[in-house]
Each structure stands twice: as structure tokens, then as C-alpha cells.
Amino acid sequence: MTENKNESVHFIEQFVLEDMASGKHGGRIHTRFPPEPNGFLHIGHSKAIILNFDLAAKYGGKTNLRFDDTNPAVEDVRFVENIKKDIHWLGYDWEDREYYASDYFPTLFEYAVKLIKKGKAYVDHSSAEEMSKMRGTPTKPGVESPYRNRSIEENLELFTRMKNGEFDEGECVLRAKIDMSSPNMHMRDPVMYRIKKTPHHRTGDQWVIYPTYDFAHGQSDSIEKITHSLCTLEFENHRPLYDWFIQELEIFPSRQIEFARLNLNYTVMSKRKLLQLVTQNHVNDWDDPRMPTLAGMRRRGYTPEAIRRFIYKVGIAKRENIIDLSYLEHVLRDDLNNRALRRMVVSDPVKVVITNFPDELEEQMPSDNNPRDEKAGQRTLLFTKELYIERADFEVDPPKKYHRLKPGGVVRLKNGFIIQCEDFDMDANGKVTEIHCTYFPDSRSGSDTSGIKAKGVIHWVSAKHGVPIELRLYDRLFLDENPLGHPDKDFLEFINPDSLKVIPNAIAEPAILDAETEERYQFLRMGYFTKDPDSTPGHLVFNRTVTLRDSWAKQLRN
């Protein structure tokens, strides 16, 4: 990982340095990122992507993108294309090294035949339920299948018939013959091939038997001569099985190293759970901005730079831990504060009429696009007789120390003039409908000679030039910090019913018309927003990325 030049060497990098120093594999490093195309990538995958690509690049190595597409029942070309899009968005490219486990189906089949010929694999006609019972428990040895001692010739014949489609799904499988009494459950004659009569997104109807993930994954690494196979900790118990296959097949010995996966509170990152959210319509799709998918985060307004910086700060460790979601939001705010263009948007508008301002006059008010970025330049705000301000910025009967607009009070309009409330109109329900103010011509922002002290500053939009937009205010999808940590409850019970609030009639300054899709903005006093792909010229939609409030920054200061 190369972005932070002062970072210490983590334990995986230390292993790599030792291997390179010893001349292992000619002193080279070659990694891979091997997603299964059965869903969209989530932020947890970003840790593996960044680790694999940056570590290899740091030492002059290469990284492959390989899709472990061994289960046609749940895989889709849509997932393949979105995975590639997400990796590019994060800032990485695999050049011409795009591979698929399905590329290796013929080789994997021959590997299986080789194990059968060595007496190390057999066809089992036991049902899935029977095999589960025979497998035993972590404290109780398994029981050998009655089909375990079939002859090599019979197994070869049966495996060929499996390949030819002569058996139905679930009728039989090919298993490795290892050790049914092993304390490692993965070594108790694991399944290598099963029958699936579902067309594959790349090979069509060519195959009706498919290798399991455990059989295809390690062998695919070996075929590609991957030097360092970097996996999350849940694969640590699988490593003896992968090593067994390598030894028995006498193939290239990729070195597997495990690291702790990224865990965030108030989040689920199980693909199965994410799929459930999508299929049961708790969210709109995989790229819903409430989802922890990279596509959802991109649509919400996250930047790849913020995600990479977050991963660098979290670091690579061997021990599992849970990261506070507010820390990710803190890193995001820090990034957006430096890059986001400032705009004024009124979410709940109430009209202000400047009674002493000429009807047709339009005062031009220069305003910085981003005070933290000199290169961002300025835009021009148009100050007119009729304006909109936030309804919450006016109180008929305000509390003490209220510094916004009130009857008889003064307030500065951001980058504009100081105004004073003279009167207001209300409807029959007591709702303020219009506020009448006067302005002080010599109180112009930047050249104020009025001598008037206005303690409050509020934002505004010209009623004449304002642009209607829709705001989508996103919040955490779950109310519980560990929605999967309740064995007696369904995680769906913890969904936040207010995770999305829609404001259909906000008013924005006209510069918002220049917004590009996924361009980031800070709407003053409201938060950070980005333009949603749903937008049309007549219906602009902006998603709230994150609020301005940063609880984690306060913790760091304390």
C-alpha cells in the first residue's frame, strides 16, 4: 500500500520482503483479486483490492483480476461488468490480465481425473443430508462414505458420466479422499465437483459439472503462478486443503496469507444478506446509496480517495476488529471539505421580500466556490428583491440568544447584505408565508461600512433565479450497531425506517445547473451532496453524502 509514504511495514509486506530476499519465485511478486461475480463489491472488498494492487505495484509486481465464476446459478454478466467498473473507479487497472476460473475448467477437470487416478478422489452417490450427517462435528470424527472405496476405474467412469450429463443435479458429487477424522472439517473429504444443469454466463451449456470454490480457487492461483494469495481470515482453515491439493497435484505452490477483513458497525457486508435486502425491496438495488457496496457509495458521493485513505488509516492486521462507521465518515468529510464546491440551497423555503430594494435591480455578489481551494475560482450570486431563506431561520417568538432572523432583528445574508425584519404574513394556521425586510445598501459583504452588527449569518437563494431540486437525505440503514449480532432476531428488524427522507421542493442557486453526475458539493449548513444519475434536465436530484457534523473529529480533538 503506497499512498502513505511514512507507513510502517505490515505483516504481509514483511512476508513478501522475506520471500523476495530469499529469491523465492525469482524474487517476484504477483497477486490477484478474485471476486465471485454473484453480487456487487462492497467496501470490505476495497481493502483486498487496495492491498493486492498496491503491494504488488510497490515492489514492481503485477496483479490479476480473476473472476471465480464456478456457480452459474447465482452469477451474472451484470455483476462482472460492475465489478470491473468499481475497481477502475477505485483507481486500479489490471491491464491485459483479466481471467476467469471458467477459463480453467478443462484444466481443473484434468486435475480431478489425476486425483482419481491417484486414488485421492471418488464419486459419492450419498445425498447432501447423508453427507452432512457423516461429516461429524468439530469434536466428533466423521464417518466414511459407503462409496469411498470404489475402484479407480469405476470412479473414472462415473466422473465421465457426470461430465456427460447422465446424472441429475444432486444425484452424485466428486469428493477428495483425505481424512474423515481430521480435526479440520474442511479436510473431511470435501466436495470437488457437483452437478449444475444451469447455463454458465461464459461457457453456456458446455459444462454440467462445476468445480467447487475450494477446488477451483487455489488451483486457479497456481495456474496463474500467483506468488502471494492474500485472503481474509475466514479462509485460514481452508489453507491446509489448498496445500493438500497443491501437493497431490504437484503444481505451482502459491503462498496463502490471511488478514483481517474490514468490519464496520451499523453495516452488514454478507453478500447473502445484501442480496436479501435487494430481492426483498428493502433497498432499490445493489447501487442504492444506503448500501455498503462501492456502487452505492459512489452514487451517494463517496470519493475513491477517501476510501483509499480510510483503508490506509485502518491498516492491515491479523486480528479481527470492528471499525466505527463515524470514523469512515470523518475521513470522508475531510476529503470532501477540500474538494467539494460550495452552493446555497434552501430545503424548506419561505419567501423574503426586500421592500426597499428596486424591483428590477440585480446585484452581483462574488462568492468562492471553495475557500480551501484557490483554483476552484468564484461564481456570481444574484441578489434580487425577492429571496428564499430556510423556514427554520426565522422565528416569530425566538428563544434567548437566537441569532437568526426575527421580528425587528437583523441578520447577514451570506455573501450579501444585512437585512432587518419589518413585518411578516401568516396563514390561518399560523404558518409564516412571507417575510418583509429592508436591506442596508452600505452593508455589502466585503465592503461593509454600515456599522451594524449582525451576529447571525444565514444562506439564501434568489426567488427569481432559484432552481427547484429534489434532495434525498440518506442515513444509516440500520439502527443497531451490530444487526447480525442477535441470534434470536432477524437482522431486518433493525432497518432504520428513516434511512431515506425525500425533500421534493428545495431551491438551489442557479450555478447548480452546471453540476455533473456524481460531482460533489457542500450545500452550506446542510451537508455534502452529489448529483444522482436519476437526474434529468427538468428534475435535478441530489443525494446527501454525509452531514457536516463530525462526532469523530471531536473525539480526536479530545
N, C-alpha and C positions, 0 to 999 in steps of 0.2 A: 504494500500500500504506500503510495509515493507522494500523496498531496502534502502531508505534513513532514517536512524535511527533518524536524527535530524529534520525531517519534522514536521510541525505543524499539528494538527488535523483538517481535513477539515470538512465541514458542514455535510456531510453524515455520517462520522465517529462519529461526535458528536451525531447525532440522534441514531446511533447504541448503543453508550455508554449509552445514556439515557434509551433506551429500556432495555438494559441488567441490568442496575442498578435498574430499576423498577420491574425486574423479568418477564417482558413480554415474552411470549413463553418459559418460563422456563430459561430465561437468555441466550438463544442460538441465534446464527446467522447462517442462511442458505440462500445462494444466488444462483443465476443461471445465466448462459449466454445462451440466447435463440435466436440463429440466424435462419433466414429463409434460407433454402437450395435452393435459387434461384440465386446464384452467388457466387463469391469468396469473402472472407473477405478482407476489406481494412484497412488502418491504423487507420481510425476512430473507427473501431471495437476493435482495440487493447486497446483503452482507457477503454472500457467497460469490456474487458477480464481481464485486469490487475486490475481494480478496484474491480470487483466481486471476483476474485480468491484471491487476496492479502488481501483484507479486511476481508474476511471470515477466511483465514488462520491465520491472526494476532490475532484473538480472539477465536481460537480453533474451528471454524465452518467448514462448508462444502459448496462446490459449485457444482451444477449440470450443465451438458451440456444437453440442451434440444433443439431439432430442432422443430421450429414451422412450421411444414410441412402441411399447410392447403390449399395449392393451387397447385394441381397436374399439372396444365397446364404449370407452369414455374419452377418446381422443378426437381432435377436430383440427382442420386446417386453420380455422379462425384462431385457435389458441396458438398455433405455430407462428402465425403472422404477428399476433400481438406480442408474443414473447420477444421476437426479433425487434419489433418497434420499441419495446421497453428497454432493451439492452442498449440500443442505439441512443435512446433518449438519455440514459444514464451517462453516456459519453464513451462507450466502448464499441470496438469493431473486431470481428473475428476474421476479417479479410476473406480468404477463399476456403477457410476451414469450417465449413458447415456440414455436419454429419448427422446421421440418424442411425439408431440401433437397427432399424429395419434394413439399412444398407448391409448389415452383417448377418441377416437371417440365414443365408446359405452357409456361412462360416460357423455360426452358432449351431446349426443343425449338425454339421460335421463334427463339431466339438462334442455334442451329445452322443453321436454314434461312437466316437472314440472312447468315451467313458463307458458306454455299454460294452464295447469290445474288451475293455479292461476289467469288466465285472464290477464297475463302480456306479452303474445306473440300471434301473429296471422299470418296467411298465407295471403300474398298480391299478387294478380294477376296483379297489375299495372306494366307497362313497366318501364324500367330503366329511360327513358326520362320523363315519367309521375311522377315517384317518385322524380326525381330531381327537377321538377317544384314545386311539392307540398311541398318540403322541406323548401322553403322560402330562405331568406338571413339572414346574421348576424343581420340586422336591421329590418327585416320583419318576423313575425311569419310564421310557416309552416301551411299547410292545411292538415287536417286528411284524410287518405285514405278512399275511399268508402268501403273497405274491413275490416276496422279497428274493426268494431263491430260484426264480425262474432261470432257465438256461440263457446264455448269451444269445444263442440262435433264436430262441423264442422271443426274447426282448427286441432283437433287431427286426424280426418280422412284425411284431406288434407295433413298434415305433414307426415302421414304414407304413403300416396300415393307418396309424393315426395321421400321418402326414398326408395320406391319400384320401382322407375324409371318410373312412369306413366306420368310424365310431361317432356317436352323438356327443354333444357337449356334456361334460361331467361323467361320462362313462369310464374314462380312464385318464391317467396322467403319467408322465415320466418323472421318476424321483431319483435323486442321488442316493447311493448306498454308502452311508457314513457310519453313524453310531447312534442307535436309538437310546442309549443310556447316557449320552453326553450331557453334562450339566448345562451346556449351551443349547437352548431349544432350537436354534437355527441349524444345528448340526444333526438333528434327528431326521435324517432322510428327507431333506426339503424337496419340494416340487420344483422341477426344472422346466417342464413343458405342460401346458394344458390346452384343451381343445376350445377354440372360439370360432364359430362359423359366422363371423361378422366382418364385412369388408373393411380393409385397412385403408387409411386415408392416403397411403402412398403405394402399397402393393396390391390394393384391390382384393380379388378373390384368389390370389396366388397361393396364399397360405391359409390353412385352417388350424394349425397348431402354432402357438406363440410361446416364446421363452418367458419365464417369469422375470421380474425385475432383478431379483438376486442372481439369476444365472446370466442375464444379458449385461447387467451394469458393469461388473468387474471385468468381464471378457471384452467388452467394448473399450474400456480403458486400455486393456492390454493390446488389442488390435491397433489402437491409435498410438501405442507406445507413450502413454501418459506417464510421466515420471513421478508426479505427486498428485494423488487422487484425494482432494480435500472434501471432506464430508462433515455433516453435523453429527452431534454426539449420538443420535438415535441409531446410527449405523456402526457404532463401536462394536456391538455384539455380532454384527454381520461380518466383521473383518476376518475372523477365523474361517468362515465359509468361503469368502473370496480368496483367501490364501490357499485353501484346500483345492479349489478349482484350478488356481494357477499352478500349484504343484503337480496335480494329477494330469493336467493338460500340457504341462511343460511349456508354458507361454511366457511372454514378457511380464516381469514382476513389477507392476505399478505399486507404489508405496501409498497406502491409505493413511491419512492423518485426520483425526476428528477434532472439531472445535465446537464451542457452544453456539447454539442457534440464537437468533435475535428474538427476544420475547418482550412485548410491550403490554403494559396494563391497559385496561379498558378496550381490549382488542382480542379478536380471535384470528389465528393465522393457519388454521387447519383448512386445507383445500376442500375437504368434505363438508366442513361447516360453512365455508364461504359459498360453496355450491348450493347448500341448503338455503342460505339467505337469498340467493338469486332465484332458484326454482320455486321457492315459496313466496316470492314477490315481497319480501321484507325490504329489499332494495330494488332499484330499477334494472341493474345489470352489473356485470363484473367491473365496469368503469364508473359505477356510482361514486360520487365524491365522498361518501361516508365509508366506503370500503378501504381496507388497508392495501389494496392492490396498487401497483405502480401506475396503472392506467387511471384508477380512481384518484390517486394523489396528484397526478399530473393534471387531471381535469379540475381538481379542487384548487390548484395553483401552486403546489409544491414545486420547488426547483430541484434539478438533479444535483446542483452544487450543495444545496442544504442537506440532501440525503447523504451524499458522499461525506460531507463534513461530519454529520451525525455519526456515521459508521466509524469514521476515524476516531472520533472522541470516545465512542463506546469501547472500541478496541477489540482485539481478538483474544479470547480466553478459553480455557478448558472447562471452567466451571459454569454451570447454568445460573443465570440470574434474570430478574425482570427489571426492565428499564421503564422509568416513569414517562408516560406519554407527554407530559408537560415539558420534559427536557427536549424531546424532539421538536415541540412547538417553539421552545426558546431558541433553538438553533435556527429554525425556520424564520422566526421573526428577525433575528439578527441578520440573516441573509436578505430578506425582503426589505428591511429598512434601508439597506444600502442601494437596492436596485429598483424598487417599486416607484412608479410615477405617482405623484400626489394629484388627487382630484377631489372636488367638493361634490357631495351627493347628499340630498335630503331624503330621508326614508319615510318620514311622516310629515308631509309639508303643510304649513299654514301660511297664508299669504300676508306679506307685509307691504303696505303702500307708503312710500316716502312722499308725504304731502307737499313738501317744498322743493321737490326735485322736478325739473322741467319734463314735460310729458315725452318729448321725443329725444331727449338727451341720452347719450350712452357714453359713460366714462370708461375709458380703457384702464384696466388695472393689471400691471405685470405681476406675474406670480411664478416662483420657482417650481419647476417640475419635480425636482428632488433636491432639497437643501444640502444633502450629503454627497451629491454628485454634481460637480460643476459642469461636466459635459452634458448633463441632461437638459440644460437650457431653460427657457422660460416659455410660458404660454400667456395669452391675454384673456383676462376675465372682463366681461361686460357688465358694468353696474347700471341698472335701469330703475325706473320709477317703481316698478312692482317686482318684488323678490319673494322667494320662498325661504323659510327657515324651519328648523325642526320644531314640531309642536312642543316637545319637551324642553325647548329653550325659552319658553315663555310661561310665566306663572302669574295668574291673576292675584293670588294671595300667597306670595312666596314665603318660604321659611327664612330664618335669620341667616346671614352670610350667603345669601343667594346672589351670585354674580352674573347671572344671565339677564335676559330682558324681562322687565316687569313694568307695571304702570308707573309712569314718571321716571323710570330708571334709564340709564344709558348703558350701552354695550358696544364694543367694537365688532364690526363685521370683518372677518378675516381678509387681509389684503385690501380692505375697503375703507369706508368711513365709519365714524362713530354716529350712532343713531339714538334717538330718545323716543320712548313710547309716550304718545299723547292720548291715545284712545284705542278702543278695540270693540269689535262687534261679536255678539254671541247668538247662537240659535236658541230655539225654545227648550232645548235640552241642556243648556248651559255650556255648550261646546263653542270655543272661540273659533270664529270663521274668518276674521280679518283683523289685522293689527295696523293701526295708523301711527306713523312715526314721522319725525323730522330728522334731517341729517345736518351735520355741521360741515360745510364745504371746505373749511380750513383744517379738517381733521384727517385728511387723506393719509393712508398708511404710508410711512416712509418719509413724509414731509408734513407732519402734524404740527401746526402752530396754534391750535385751539386752546391749549391749556387745560382741556377737560380730561379728567382721569376716569377711564373706563376700566374697571377691574376684570371684566369678563370679555372673552373673545369667542364668537360663535361663527359657524360657517353658513353659507347662503348660496343660492342659485338664482340667477335672473329668471323671472317668470316668462319673459319674452323669449329667451333663448334656451331655456332648460329643455333637456331631452328626457322623455319618460323611459325608465328601465325597470326590469324586474330583478329583485335581489333574492338570492337563495342563501339563507343563513344555515350553515351546517354546523352541527355539534357532534359530540361523541356518540357513536352508535349504541354503546352500552352504558348503562348506569352503574354497573358493578365493575370494580377493577379487575376481577378475575371471573368472568362469566362462565368459564368452564370448570371452575373450582368448587362446584356444588353438586355432588353425586346424586342428590335427591331432587334436583331441579333441572329443567331443560334450559339451556343457555338462552333460548329465545325469550324466556321470561324476563330477561334483563335488558331487552331492547329499549332504548330511550325513545319514548313517543314523540319527543320534541327534537329529534335529531335533525329535522329539516323544517324550517319555517320559511314561507314564501311571502315576500313583500312585493305585490304586483305593480304598485304605482309610485315608485321612488322617482325623484327628479335629479338629473345629473347635469353638470356644466357641459356645454356643447363640445368641449375637447374630447369627451368620451366617444364621440363618433369616430375618432381615429383609432380606436382600440382594435388590436389584432386578437384573434382567438388565442387564448392561453397567455395573453400579456398580463403582467401583474401590476396592480395598483394598490396604493394606500388611499382609501376613502377617509378623509380627515375625521378623526374622532370616532370612526366606526370599525376600522379593521382593515385587513388586507383582502383584496378581491381579485378575481381573474375572469376574463370573458369566457363564457361557456360555449362549446361548439353548437349548442342548440340555437344560438342567436341567429336572427335574420335581420335584414336591414330595418324592418318595421317593428322588430321585437328583440331588443337587446337584453341579454340575460347575463348576470354576473354572480359568480359563486363566492361566498366568503371563505377564504382560505383559513384564516385564523384571526382571532380578535387582537386588539392592541395590548390588552392586559397580559402581563407575563409574570406568573407566580414563581416560576423557576428563577428568573432573574433576581427576584427579591431574596430567594434562598441563597443564591450565590453571593449577594452583597452582604448578607448577614453572617 
